[in-house]
């Protein structure tokens, strides 16, 4: 079960909220998942996101009296094809996070990975066409065409 309501952890990081991309409760386990599109990441953001996942896990253990082994941390790169690709892209900063590909994520939540990829490809061309048409509206750019 994907729980949209329980992905915001209010005030747990020095009084600030932590928002986890995806919280899945399934088979008596909780998975905290950070989801990225690509496979090359900003090192400062990776470190901060991993720290947020760790903080959220610690909060769940303490506030809900949960066992550490029942909560796992995951870093999902939707377009990556291997765990190694994600580790390299994250500069090996993932610590206690398990890497997860988009295909693995889709299997976990019963989504059709290939269908999502095809829909996104269709959207890419549409987005590119829109972007180019908007660029052409800028006089300095229009004169170059």
Buried (B, 14 or more C-beta within 10 A) or exposed (E): EBEEEEBEBEEBEEEEEBEBBBBBEEEEEBBBBBBBEEBEBEEEEBBEBBEBBBBBBEBBBEEEEBEEEBBBBBBBBBBBEEBEBBBEBBEEBBBEBBBBBBBBBBEBEEEEBEEBBEEEEEEEEEEEEEEEEEEEEEEEEEEEE
